[in-house]
Amino acid sequence: MGIRGEFFAWFDRAKDDAGFTYDSDVAKAAGMSHTSISGWRSGRQRPTAKSLSDVARVLNKSAQEAWAKAGLMTASDVHKASAPSIRQDLALIDRALRDPSTPAEDLVVIEATLELLMARLEAREARKKVA
């Protein structure tokens, strides 16, 4: 089936479960262009970690699950997360980014995680402005 096929099988089930009929409605609810998801389906565009995070939120799924389904990270990577202190996590990320021998797969996971965190920070700031 391939990654794109697997992703859309997951996406279509999640879309139905969340009560959406059309891809364009999911895109709009996620704050994206109504044609974004059709671009993913056709292969003209690739979803970013942030857009996947936004779609996952609308579909009541975790961003990590969406990333795994879209091939940005493996399912096993999703489950590898541990909970050391924030300072230790940041030091490890900094070290990995500075190390030229860090595998590309690790950098993809780091990038996806940082995009998710930035999206959460932006959402938090937006909520503060409304309050």
TORLUM-157839 format. One record per residue: residue number from 1; residue in one letter; z, y, x of N, C-alpha, C in turn. Coordinates in nm, 2 decimals. Example, Ala and Ser with C-alpha at 12.3 -4.5 7.8 and 13.67 -1.06 7.14 Angstrom:
BEGIN
<site pos="1" code="A" n_c3="0.78" n_c2="-0.57" n_c1="1.32" ca_c3="0.78" ca_c2="-0.45" ca_c1="1.23" c_c3="0.78" c_c2="-0.33" c_c1="1.32"/>
<site pos="2" code="S" n_c3="0.71" n_c2="-0.22" n_c1="1.28" ca_c3="0.71" ca_c2="-0.11" ca_c1="1.37" c_c3="0.79" c_c2="0.00" c_c1="1.29"/>
! end
This chain:
BEGIN
<site pos="1" code="M" n_c3="0.00" n_c2="-0.12" n_c1="0.08" ca_c3="0.00" ca_c2="0.00" ca_c1="0.00" c_c3="0.00" c_c2="0.12" c_c1="0.09"/>
<site pos="2" code="G" n_c3="0.06" n_c2="0.12" n_c1="0.20" ca_c3="0.07" ca_c2="0.24" ca_c1="0.29" c_c3="0.18" c_c2="0.33" c_c1="0.25"/>
<site pos="3" code="I" n_c3="0.22" n_c2="0.42" n_c1="0.34" ca_c3="0.33" ca_c2="0.51" ca_c1="0.32" c_c3="0.30" c_c2="0.60" c_c1="0.21"/>
<site pos="4" code="R" n_c3="0.18" n_c2="0.66" n_c1="0.20" ca_c3="0.16" ca_c2="0.76" ca_c1="0.09" c_c3="0.17" c_c2="0.69" c_c1="-0.05"/>
<site pos="5" code="G" n_c3="0.11" n_c2="0.57" n_c1="-0.05" ca_c3="0.12" ca_c2="0.49" ca_c1="-0.18" c_c3="0.26" c_c2="0.45" c_c1="-0.22"/>
<site pos="6" code="E" n_c3="0.34" n_c2="0.41" n_c1="-0.12" ca_c3="0.48" ca_c2="0.38" ca_c1="-0.14" c_c3="0.56" c_c2="0.51" c_c1="-0.18"/>
<site pos="7" code="F" n_c3="0.53" n_c2="0.62" n_c1="-0.12" ca_c3="0.60" ca_c2="0.74" ca_c1="-0.15" c_c3="0.57" c_c2="0.78" c_c1="-0.30"/>
<site pos="8" code="F" n_c3="0.44" n_c2="0.77" n_c1="-0.34" ca_c3="0.41" ca_c2="0.81" ca_c1="-0.47" c_c3="0.45" c_c2="0.71" c_c1="-0.58"/>
<site pos="9" code="A" n_c3="0.47" n_c2="0.59" n_c1="-0.54" ca_c3="0.53" ca_c2="0.49" ca_c1="-0.64" c_c3="0.67" c_c2="0.53" c_c1="-0.66"/>
<site pos="10" code="W" n_c3="0.74" n_c2="0.56" n_c1="-0.55" ca_c3="0.88" ca_c2="0.61" ca_c1="-0.56" c_c3="0.89" c_c2="0.74" c_c1="-0.64"/>
<site pos="11" code="F" n_c3="0.80" n_c2="0.83" n_c1="-0.60" ca_c3="0.80" ca_c2="0.97" ca_c1="-0.66" c_c3="0.77" c_c2="0.96" c_c1="-0.82"/>
<site pos="12" code="D" n_c3="0.68" n_c2="0.88" n_c1="-0.86" ca_c3="0.64" ca_c2="0.86" ca_c1="-1.00" c_c3="0.76" c_c2="0.80" c_c1="-1.08"/>
<site pos="13" code="R" n_c3="0.83" n_c2="0.71" n_c1="-1.02" ca_c3="0.94" ca_c2="0.65" ca_c1="-1.09" c_c3="1.05" c_c2="0.76" c_c1="-1.10"/>
<site pos="14" code="A" n_c3="1.08" n_c2="0.83" n_c1="-0.99" ca_c3="1.18" ca_c2="0.93" ca_c1="-1.00" c_c3="1.14" c_c2="1.05" c_c1="-1.09"/>
<site pos="15" code="K" n_c3="1.02" n_c2="1.08" n_c1="-1.10" ca_c3="0.97" ca_c2="1.19" ca_c1="-1.19" c_c3="0.99" c_c2="1.14" c_c1="-1.33"/>
<site pos="16" code="D" n_c3="0.96" n_c2="1.02" n_c1="-1.36" ca_c3="0.98" ca_c2="0.97" ca_c1="-1.50" c_c3="1.13" c_c2="0.97" c_c1="-1.53"/>
<site pos="17" code="D" n_c3="1.21" n_c2="0.92" n_c1="-1.44" ca_c3="1.35" ca_c2="0.91" ca_c1="-1.46" c_c3="1.41" c_c2="1.05" c_c1="-1.49"/>
<site pos="18" code="A" n_c3="1.36" n_c2="1.15" n_c1="-1.42" ca_c3="1.41" ca_c2="1.29" ca_c1="-1.43" c_c3="1.35" c_c2="1.36" c_c1="-1.56"/>
<site pos="19" code="G" n_c3="1.26" n_c2="1.29" n_c1="-1.63" ca_c3="1.21" ca_c2="1.35" ca_c1="-1.75" c_c3="1.09" c_c2="1.44" c_c1="-1.73"/>
<site pos="20" code="F" n_c3="1.02" n_c2="1.43" n_c1="-1.62" ca_c3="0.90" ca_c2="1.51" ca_c1="-1.60" c_c3="0.78" c_c2="1.43" c_c1="-1.63"/>
<site pos="21" code="T" n_c3="0.68" n_c2="1.50" n_c1="-1.69" ca_c3="0.55" ca_c2="1.44" ca_c1="-1.72" c_c3="0.45" c_c2="1.46" c_c1="-1.61"/>
<site pos="22" code="Y" n_c3="0.44" n_c2="1.59" n_c1="-1.56" ca_c3="0.34" ca_c2="1.63" ca_c1="-1.47" c_c3="0.39" c_c2="1.67" c_c1="-1.33"/>
<site pos="23" code="D" n_c3="0.31" n_c2="1.64" n_c1="-1.23" ca_c3="0.35" ca_c2="1.68" ca_c1="-1.09" c_c3="0.37" c_c2="1.83" c_c1="-1.09"/>
<site pos="24" code="S" n_c3="0.29" n_c2="1.90" n_c1="-1.16" ca_c3="0.29" ca_c2="2.05" ca_c1="-1.15" c_c3="0.43" c_c2="2.10" c_c1="-1.20"/>
<site pos="25" code="D" n_c3="0.49" n_c2="2.03" n_c1="-1.30" ca_c3="0.62" ca_c2="2.07" ca_c1="-1.35" c_c3="0.73" c_c2="2.05" c_c1="-1.25"/>
<site pos="26" code="V" n_c3="0.72" n_c2="1.94" n_c1="-1.17" ca_c3="0.81" ca_c2="1.91" ca_c1="-1.06" c_c3="0.80" c_c2="2.02" c_c1="-0.96"/>
<site pos="27" code="A" n_c3="0.68" n_c2="2.05" n_c1="-0.92" ca_c3="0.65" ca_c2="2.15" ca_c1="-0.82" c_c3="0.71" c_c2="2.28" c_c1="-0.86"/>
<site pos="28" code="K" n_c3="0.68" n_c2="2.32" n_c1="-0.98" ca_c3="0.74" ca_c2="2.45" ca_c1="-1.03" c_c3="0.89" c_c2="2.45" c_c1="-1.03"/>
<site pos="29" code="A" n_c3="0.95" n_c2="2.34" n_c1="-1.08" ca_c3="1.10" ca_c2="2.34" ca_c1="-1.08" c_c3="1.15" c_c2="2.34" c_c1="-0.94"/>
<site pos="30" code="A" n_c3="1.08" n_c2="2.29" n_c1="-0.84" ca_c3="1.12" ca_c2="2.29" ca_c1="-0.70" c_c3="1.09" c_c2="2.42" c_c1="-0.63"/>
<site pos="31" code="G" n_c3="1.03" n_c2="2.52" n_c1="-0.70" ca_c3="1.00" ca_c2="2.65" ca_c1="-0.64" c_c3="0.87" c_c2="2.65" c_c1="-0.56"/>
<site pos="32" code="M" n_c3="0.78" n_c2="2.55" n_c1="-0.59" ca_c3="0.66" ca_c2="2.54" ca_c1="-0.51" c_c3="0.54" c_c2="2.58" c_c1="-0.59"/>
<site pos="33" code="S" n_c3="0.43" n_c2="2.59" n_c1="-0.53" ca_c3="0.30" ca_c2="2.61" ca_c1="-0.60" c_c3="0.28" c_c2="2.49" c_c1="-0.69"/>
<site pos="34" code="H" n_c3="0.22" n_c2="2.52" n_c1="-0.81" ca_c3="0.19" ca_c2="2.41" ca_c1="-0.90" c_c3="0.09" c_c2="2.31" c_c1="-0.85"/>
<site pos="35" code="T" n_c3="0.02" n_c2="2.34" n_c1="-0.74" ca_c3="-0.08" ca_c2="2.25" ca_c1="-0.68" c_c3="-0.03" c_c2="2.18" c_c1="-0.56"/>
<site pos="36" code="S" n_c3="0.09" n_c2="2.20" n_c1="-0.52" ca_c3="0.14" ca_c2="2.14" ca_c1="-0.39" c_c3="0.13" c_c2="1.99" c_c1="-0.39"/>
<site pos="37" code="I" n_c3="0.19" n_c2="1.93" n_c1="-0.50" ca_c3="0.20" ca_c2="1.79" ca_c1="-0.50" c_c3="0.06" c_c2="1.72" c_c1="-0.52"/>
<site pos="38" code="S" n_c3="-0.03" n_c2="1.79" n_c1="-0.59" ca_c3="-0.17" ca_c2="1.73" ca_c1="-0.59" c_c3="-0.23" c_c2="1.73" c_c1="-0.46"/>
<site pos="39" code="G" n_c3="-0.20" n_c2="1.83" n_c1="-0.37" ca_c3="-0.24" ca_c2="1.84" ca_c1="-0.24" c_c3="-0.19" c_c2="1.72" c_c1="-0.16"/>
<site pos="40" code="W" n_c3="-0.07" n_c2="1.68" n_c1="-0.18" ca_c3="-0.01" ca_c2="1.57" ca_c1="-0.11" c_c3="-0.08" c_c2="1.44" c_c1="-0.16"/>
<site pos="41" code="R" n_c3="-0.10" n_c2="1.43" n_c1="-0.29" ca_c3="-0.17" ca_c2="1.31" ca_c1="-0.34" c_c3="-0.31" c_c2="1.29" c_c1="-0.29"/>
<site pos="42" code="S" n_c3="-0.38" n_c2="1.40" n_c1="-0.27" ca_c3="-0.52" ca_c2="1.39" ca_c1="-0.22" c_c3="-0.52" c_c2="1.37" c_c1="-0.07"/>
<site pos="43" code="G" n_c3="-0.41" n_c2="1.40" n_c1="0.00" ca_c3="-0.41" ca_c2="1.39" ca_c1="0.14" c_c3="-0.45" c_c2="1.52" c_c1="0.21"/>
<site pos="44" code="R" n_c3="-0.48" n_c2="1.63" n_c1="0.13" ca_c3="-0.52" ca_c2="1.76" ca_c1="0.19" c_c3="-0.40" c_c2="1.82" c_c1="0.26"/>
<site pos="45" code="Q" n_c3="-0.28" n_c2="1.79" n_c1="0.21" ca_c3="-0.16" ca_c2="1.85" ca_c1="0.27" c_c3="-0.06" c_c2="1.74" c_c1="0.29"/>
<site pos="46" code="R" n_c3="0.03" n_c2="1.77" n_c1="0.38" ca_c3="0.15" ca_c2="1.68" ca_c1="0.41" c_c3="0.27" c_c2="1.75" c_c1="0.36"/>
<site pos="47" code="P" n_c3="0.36" n_c2="1.68" n_c1="0.30" ca_c3="0.49" ca_c2="1.75" ca_c1="0.26" c_c3="0.57" c_c2="1.78" c_c1="0.38"/>
<site pos="48" code="T" n_c3="0.64" n_c2="1.89" n_c1="0.38" ca_c3="0.74" ca_c2="1.92" ca_c1="0.49" c_c3="0.87" c_c2="1.87" c_c1="0.45"/>
<site pos="49" code="A" n_c3="0.96" n_c2="1.86" n_c1="0.54" ca_c3="1.10" ca_c2="1.82" ca_c1="0.51" c_c3="1.16" c_c2="1.91" c_c1="0.41"/>
<site pos="50" code="K" n_c3="1.14" n_c2="2.04" n_c1="0.41" ca_c3="1.20" ca_c2="2.13" ca_c1="0.32" c_c3="1.14" c_c2="2.11" c_c1="0.18"/>
<site pos="51" code="S" n_c3="1.01" n_c2="2.09" n_c1="0.17" ca_c3="0.95" ca_c2="2.07" ca_c1="0.03" c_c3="0.99" c_c2="1.94" c_c1="-0.02"/>
<site pos="52" code="L" n_c3="1.01" n_c2="1.84" n_c1="0.06" ca_c3="1.06" ca_c2="1.71" ca_c1="0.01" c_c3="1.21" c_c2="1.73" c_c1="-0.03"/>
<site pos="53" code="S" n_c3="1.28" n_c2="1.81" n_c1="0.04" ca_c3="1.42" ca_c2="1.83" ca_c1="0.00" c_c3="1.43" c_c2="1.90" c_c1="-0.14"/>
<site pos="54" code="D" n_c3="1.34" n_c2="2.00" n_c1="-0.16" ca_c3="1.34" ca_c2="2.07" ca_c1="-0.28" c_c3="1.30" c_c2="1.98" c_c1="-0.40"/>
<site pos="55" code="V" n_c3="1.20" n_c2="1.89" n_c1="-0.38" ca_c3="1.16" ca_c2="1.80" ca_c1="-0.48" c_c3="1.27" c_c2="1.70" c_c1="-0.51"/>
<site pos="56" code="A" n_c3="1.33" n_c2="1.65" n_c1="-0.40" ca_c3="1.44" ca_c2="1.55" ca_c1="-0.42" c_c3="1.55" c_c2="1.61" c_c1="-0.50"/>
<site pos="57" code="R" n_c3="1.58" n_c2="1.73" n_c1="-0.48" ca_c3="1.69" ca_c2="1.80" ca_c1="-0.56" c_c3="1.65" c_c2="1.80" c_c1="-0.70"/>
<site pos="58" code="V" n_c3="1.53" n_c2="1.84" n_c1="-0.74" ca_c3="1.48" ca_c2="1.84" ca_c1="-0.87" c_c3="1.48" c_c2="1.70" c_c1="-0.94"/>
<site pos="59" code="L" n_c3="1.46" n_c2="1.60" n_c1="-0.86" ca_c3="1.45" ca_c2="1.46" ca_c1="-0.91" c_c3="1.58" c_c2="1.39" c_c1="-0.90"/>
<site pos="60" code="N" n_c3="1.69" n_c2="1.46" n_c1="-0.86" ca_c3="1.82" ca_c2="1.40" ca_c1="-0.85" c_c3="1.82" c_c2="1.29" c_c1="-0.75"/>
<site pos="61" code="K" n_c3="1.76" n_c2="1.31" n_c1="-0.64" ca_c3="1.75" ca_c2="1.21" ca_c1="-0.53" c_c3="1.80" c_c2="1.28" c_c1="-0.41"/>
<site pos="62" code="S" n_c3="1.83" n_c2="1.20" n_c1="-0.31" ca_c3="1.88" ca_c2="1.26" ca_c1="-0.18" c_c3="1.75" c_c2="1.30" c_c1="-0.10"/>
<site pos="63" code="A" n_c3="1.77" n_c2="1.40" n_c1="-0.02" ca_c3="1.66" ca_c2="1.45" ca_c1="0.06" c_c3="1.63" c_c2="1.34" c_c1="0.16"/>
<site pos="64" code="Q" n_c3="1.73" n_c2="1.27" n_c1="0.22" ca_c3="1.70" ca_c2="1.17" ca_c1="0.31" c_c3="1.62" c_c2="1.05" c_c1="0.26"/>
<site pos="65" code="E" n_c3="1.64" n_c2="1.02" n_c1="0.13" ca_c3="1.56" ca_c2="0.92" ca_c1="0.07" c_c3="1.42" c_c2="0.96" c_c1="0.06"/>
<site pos="66" code="A" n_c3="1.40" n_c2="1.09" n_c1="0.02" ca_c3="1.26" ca_c2="1.14" ca_c1="0.01" c_c3="1.19" c_c2="1.14" c_c1="0.14"/>
<site pos="67" code="W" n_c3="1.27" n_c2="1.18" n_c1="0.25" ca_c3="1.21" ca_c2="1.18" ca_c1="0.38" c_c3="1.17" c_c2="1.04" c_c1="0.43"/>
<site pos="68" code="A" n_c3="1.26" n_c2="0.94" n_c1="0.40" ca_c3="1.23" ca_c2="0.80" ca_c1="0.43" c_c3="1.11" c_c2="0.75" c_c1="0.36"/>
<site pos="69" code="K" n_c3="1.10" n_c2="0.78" n_c1="0.23" ca_c3="0.98" ca_c2="0.74" ca_c1="0.15" c_c3="0.85" c_c2="0.80" c_c1="0.20"/>
<site pos="70" code="A" n_c3="0.86" n_c2="0.92" n_c1="0.24" ca_c3="0.74" ca_c2="1.00" ca_c1="0.29" c_c3="0.71" c_c2="0.96" c_c1="0.44"/>
<site pos="71" code="G" n_c3="0.79" n_c2="0.89" n_c1="0.50" ca_c3="0.76" ca_c2="0.85" ca_c1="0.64" c_c3="0.81" c_c2="0.94" c_c1="0.75"/>
<site pos="72" code="L" n_c3="0.89" n_c2="1.04" n_c1="0.71" ca_c3="0.95" ca_c2="1.14" ca_c1="0.81" c_c3="1.06" c_c2="1.08" c_c1="0.89"/>
<site pos="73" code="M" n_c3="1.13" n_c2="0.98" n_c1="0.83" ca_c3="1.23" ca_c2="0.90" ca_c1="0.90" c_c3="1.23" c_c2="0.76" c_c1="0.84"/>
<site pos="74" code="T" n_c3="1.29" n_c2="0.67" n_c1="0.91" ca_c3="1.30" ca_c2="0.53" ca_c1="0.86" c_c3="1.42" c_c2="0.52" c_c1="0.77"/>
<site pos="75" code="A" n_c3="1.42" n_c2="0.42" n_c1="0.68" ca_c3="1.53" ca_c2="0.39" ca_c1="0.60" c_c3="1.65" c_c2="0.36" c_c1="0.68"/>
<site pos="76" code="S" n_c3="1.64" n_c2="0.29" n_c1="0.79" ca_c3="1.76" ca_c2="0.26" ca_c1="0.87" c_c3="1.82" c_c2="0.39" c_c1="0.93"/>
<site pos="77" code="D" n_c3="1.73" n_c2="0.49" n_c1="0.96" ca_c3="1.78" ca_c2="0.62" ca_c1="1.02" c_c3="1.87" c_c2="0.69" c_c1="0.91"/>
<site pos="78" code="V" n_c3="1.83" n_c2="0.67" n_c1="0.79" ca_c3="1.91" ca_c2="0.74" ca_c1="0.68" c_c3="2.05" c_c2="0.68" c_c1="0.68"/>
<site pos="79" code="H" n_c3="2.07" n_c2="0.56" n_c1="0.71" ca_c3="2.20" ca_c2="0.49" ca_c1="0.71" c_c3="2.28" c_c2="0.50" c_c1="0.84"/>
<site pos="80" code="K" n_c3="2.22" n_c2="0.55" n_c1="0.94" ca_c3="2.28" ca_c2="0.56" ca_c1="1.07" c_c3="2.38" c_c2="0.67" c_c1="1.09"/>
<site pos="81" code="A" n_c3="2.38" n_c2="0.77" n_c1="1.00" ca_c3="2.46" ca_c2="0.89" ca_c1="1.01" c_c3="2.61" c_c2="0.85" c_c1="1.02"/>
<site pos="82" code="S" n_c3="2.68" n_c2="0.91" n_c1="1.11" ca_c3="2.82" ca_c2="0.89" ca_c1="1.13" c_c3="2.89" c_c2="1.03" c_c1="1.11"/>
<site pos="83" code="A" n_c3="3.02" n_c2="1.03" n_c1="1.11" ca_c3="3.08" ca_c2="1.16" ca_c1="1.08" c_c3="3.17" c_c2="1.21" c_c1="1.19"/>
<site pos="84" code="P" n_c3="3.12" n_c2="1.23" n_c1="1.31" ca_c3="3.21" ca_c2="1.29" ca_c1="1.41" c_c3="3.22" c_c2="1.44" c_c1="1.38"/>
<site pos="85" code="S" n_c3="3.29" n_c2="1.51" n_c1="1.46" ca_c3="3.31" ca_c2="1.66" ca_c1="1.43" c_c3="3.18" c_c2="1.73" c_c1="1.43"/>
<site pos="86" code="I" n_c3="3.18" n_c2="1.84" n_c1="1.36" ca_c3="3.06" ca_c2="1.93" ca_c1="1.36" c_c3="3.02" c_c2="1.97" c_c1="1.50"/>
<site pos="87" code="R" n_c3="3.12" n_c2="2.01" n_c1="1.58" ca_c3="3.09" ca_c2="2.06" ca_c1="1.71" c_c3="3.02" c_c2="1.95" c_c1="1.80"/>
<site pos="88" code="Q" n_c3="3.07" n_c2="1.82" n_c1="1.78" ca_c3="3.01" ca_c2="1.71" ca_c1="1.86" c_c3="2.86" c_c2="1.69" c_c1="1.81"/>
<site pos="89" code="D" n_c3="2.84" n_c2="1.70" n_c1="1.68" ca_c3="2.70" ca_c2="1.68" ca_c1="1.63" c_c3="2.61" c_c2="1.79" c_c1="1.69"/>
<site pos="90" code="L" n_c3="2.66" n_c2="1.91" n_c1="1.68" ca_c3="2.57" ca_c2="2.02" ca_c1="1.73" c_c3="2.55" c_c2="2.01" c_c1="1.88"/>
<site pos="91" code="A" n_c3="2.65" n_c2="1.96" n_c1="1.96" ca_c3="2.63" ca_c2="1.94" ca_c1="2.10" c_c3="2.52" c_c2="1.83" c_c1="2.13"/>
<site pos="92" code="L" n_c3="2.53" n_c2="1.73" n_c1="2.05" ca_c3="2.43" ca_c2="1.62" ca_c1="2.06" c_c3="2.29" c_c2="1.66" c_c1="2.03"/>
<site pos="93" code="I" n_c3="2.28" n_c2="1.74" n_c1="1.92" ca_c3="2.15" ca_c2="1.79" ca_c1="1.88" c_c3="2.09" c_c2="1.88" c_c1="1.99"/>
<site pos="94" code="D" n_c3="2.18" n_c2="1.97" n_c1="2.04" ca_c3="2.13" ca_c2="2.06" ca_c1="2.15" c_c3="2.09" c_c2="1.98" c_c1="2.27"/>
<site pos="95" code="R" n_c3="2.16" n_c2="1.88" n_c1="2.31" ca_c3="2.13" ca_c2="1.80" ca_c1="2.42" c_c3="2.00" c_c2="1.73" c_c1="2.40"/>
<site pos="96" code="A" n_c3="1.98" n_c2="1.67" n_c1="2.28" ca_c3="1.85" ca_c2="1.60" ca_c1="2.25" c_c3="1.73" c_c2="1.70" c_c1="2.25"/>
<site pos="97" code="L" n_c3="1.75" n_c2="1.82" n_c1="2.20" ca_c3="1.64" ca_c2="1.91" ca_c1="2.20" c_c3="1.60" c_c2="1.96" c_c1="2.35"/>
<site pos="98" code="R" n_c3="1.70" n_c2="1.97" n_c1="2.43" ca_c3="1.68" ca_c2="2.01" ca_c1="2.57" c_c3="1.62" c_c2="1.90" c_c1="2.66"/>
<site pos="99" code="D" n_c3="1.64" n_c2="1.77" n_c1="2.62" ca_c3="1.60" ca_c2="1.66" ca_c1="2.70" c_c3="1.46" c_c2="1.62" c_c1="2.67"/>
<site pos="100" code="P" n_c3="1.37" n_c2="1.64" n_c1="2.78" ca_c3="1.23" ca_c2="1.61" ca_c1="2.75" c_c3="1.20" c_c2="1.46" c_c1="2.73"/>
<site pos="101" code="S" n_c3="1.30" n_c2="1.37" n_c1="2.75" ca_c3="1.28" ca_c2="1.23" ca_c1="2.73" c_c3="1.32" c_c2="1.19" c_c1="2.59"/>
<site pos="102" code="T" n_c3="1.37" n_c2="1.28" n_c1="2.51" ca_c3="1.41" ca_c2="1.25" ca_c1="2.37" c_c3="1.28" c_c2="1.20" c_c1="2.29"/>
<site pos="103" code="P" n_c3="1.29" n_c2="1.08" n_c1="2.23" ca_c3="1.18" ca_c2="1.02" ca_c1="2.16" c_c3="1.13" c_c2="1.11" c_c1="2.05"/>
<site pos="104" code="A" n_c3="1.00" n_c2="1.11" n_c1="2.02" ca_c3="0.95" ca_c2="1.20" ca_c1="1.91" c_c3="1.01" c_c2="1.16" c_c1="1.78"/>
<site pos="105" code="E" n_c3="1.04" n_c2="1.03" n_c1="1.76" ca_c3="1.10" ca_c2="1.00" ca_c1="1.63" c_c3="1.24" c_c2="1.06" c_c1="1.61"/>
<site pos="106" code="D" n_c3="1.31" n_c2="1.07" n_c1="1.72" ca_c3="1.44" ca_c2="1.14" ca_c1="1.71" c_c3="1.42" c_c2="1.29" c_c1="1.67"/>
<site pos="107" code="L" n_c3="1.32" n_c2="1.35" n_c1="1.74" ca_c3="1.30" ca_c2="1.49" ca_c1="1.71" c_c3="1.26" c_c2="1.52" c_c1="1.57"/>
<site pos="108" code="V" n_c3="1.18" n_c2="1.42" n_c1="1.51" ca_c3="1.14" ca_c2="1.43" ca_c1="1.37" c_c3="1.27" c_c2="1.43" c_c1="1.28"/>
<site pos="109" code="V" n_c3="1.36" n_c2="1.34" n_c1="1.31" ca_c3="1.48" ca_c2="1.33" ca_c1="1.23" c_c3="1.57" c_c2="1.46" c_c1="1.24"/>
<site pos="110" code="I" n_c3="1.57" n_c2="1.51" n_c1="1.37" ca_c3="1.65" ca_c2="1.64" ca_c1="1.39" c_c3="1.58" c_c2="1.75" c_c1="1.31"/>
<site pos="111" code="E" n_c3="1.45" n_c2="1.76" n_c1="1.32" ca_c3="1.38" ca_c2="1.87" ca_c1="1.25" c_c3="1.40" c_c2="1.86" c_c1="1.10"/>
<site pos="112" code="A" n_c3="1.39" n_c2="1.74" n_c1="1.05" ca_c3="1.41" ca_c2="1.72" ca_c1="0.90" c_c3="1.55" c_c2="1.76" c_c1="0.86"/>
<site pos="113" code="T" n_c3="1.65" n_c2="1.72" n_c1="0.94" ca_c3="1.79" ca_c2="1.75" ca_c1="0.91" c_c3="1.81" c_c2="1.90" c_c1="0.92"/>
<site pos="114" code="L" n_c3="1.76" n_c2="1.97" n_c1="1.02" ca_c3="1.78" ca_c2="2.11" ca_c1="1.04" c_c3="1.71" c_c2="2.19" c_c1="0.92"/>
<site pos="115" code="E" n_c3="1.59" n_c2="2.14" n_c1="0.88" ca_c3="1.53" ca_c2="2.21" ca_c1="0.76" c_c3="1.61" c_c2="2.19" c_c1="0.64"/>
<site pos="116" code="L" n_c3="1.67" n_c2="2.07" n_c1="0.62" ca_c3="1.76" ca_c2="2.05" ca_c1="0.50" c_c3="1.88" c_c2="2.15" c_c1="0.51"/>
<site pos="117" code="L" n_c3="1.94" n_c2="2.16" n_c1="0.62" ca_c3="2.05" ca_c2="2.24" ca_c1="0.64" c_c3="2.02" c_c2="2.39" c_c1="0.61"/>
<site pos="118" code="M" n_c3="1.90" n_c2="2.43" n_c1="0.66" ca_c3="1.86" ca_c2="2.57" ca_c1="0.64" c_c3="1.83" c_c2="2.59" c_c1="0.49"/>
<site pos="119" code="A" n_c3="1.77" n_c2="2.50" n_c1="0.42" ca_c3="1.75" ca_c2="2.51" ca_c1="0.28" c_c3="1.88" c_c2="2.52" c_c1="0.21"/>
<site pos="120" code="R" n_c3="1.98" n_c2="2.45" n_c1="0.25" ca_c3="2.11" ca_c2="2.46" ca_c1="0.18" c_c3="2.18" c_c2="2.59" c_c1="0.21"/>
<site pos="121" code="L" n_c3="2.16" n_c2="2.64" n_c1="0.33" ca_c3="2.22" ca_c2="2.77" ca_c1="0.36" c_c3="2.15" c_c2="2.88" c_c1="0.28"/>
<site pos="122" code="E" n_c3="2.02" n_c2="2.87" n_c1="0.27" ca_c3="1.95" ca_c2="2.97" ca_c1="0.19" c_c3="1.99" c_c2="2.97" c_c1="0.04"/>
<site pos="123" code="A" n_c3="2.00" n_c2="2.85" n_c1="-0.01" ca_c3="2.04" ca_c2="2.83" ca_c1="-0.15" c_c3="2.19" c_c2="2.89" c_c1="-0.17"/>
<site pos="124" code="R" n_c3="2.27" n_c2="2.86" n_c1="-0.07" ca_c3="2.41" ca_c2="2.92" ca_c1="-0.08" c_c3="2.41" c_c2="3.07" c_c1="-0.08"/>
<site pos="125" code="E" n_c3="2.33" n_c2="3.13" n_c1="0.01" ca_c3="2.32" ca_c2="3.27" ca_c1="0.01" c_c3="2.26" c_c2="3.33" c_c1="-0.12"/>
<site pos="126" code="A" n_c3="2.16" n_c2="3.26" n_c1="-0.17" ca_c3="2.10" ca_c2="3.31" ca_c1="-0.30" c_c3="2.21" c_c2="3.30" c_c1="-0.41"/>
<site pos="127" code="R" n_c3="2.29" n_c2="3.20" n_c1="-0.41" ca_c3="2.39" ca_c2="3.19" ca_c1="-0.51" c_c3="2.50" c_c2="3.30" c_c1="-0.50"/>
<site pos="128" code="K" n_c3="2.53" n_c2="3.34" n_c1="-0.37" ca_c3="2.62" ca_c2="3.45" ca_c1="-0.35" c_c3="2.57" c_c2="3.58" c_c1="-0.40"/>
<site pos="129" code="K" n_c3="2.44" n_c2="3.60" n_c1="-0.38" ca_c3="2.38" ca_c2="3.73" ca_c1="-0.43" c_c3="2.38" c_c2="3.74" c_c1="-0.58"/>
<site pos="130" code="V" n_c3="2.37" n_c2="3.62" n_c1="-0.65" ca_c3="2.37" ca_c2="3.62" ca_c1="-0.80" c_c3="2.51" c_c2="3.64" c_c1="-0.85"/>
<site pos="131" code="A" n_c3="2.60" n_c2="3.59" n_c1="-0.78" ca_c3="2.74" ca_c2="3.60" ca_c1="-0.83" c_c3="2.80" c_c2="3.74" c_c1="-0.82"/>
! end
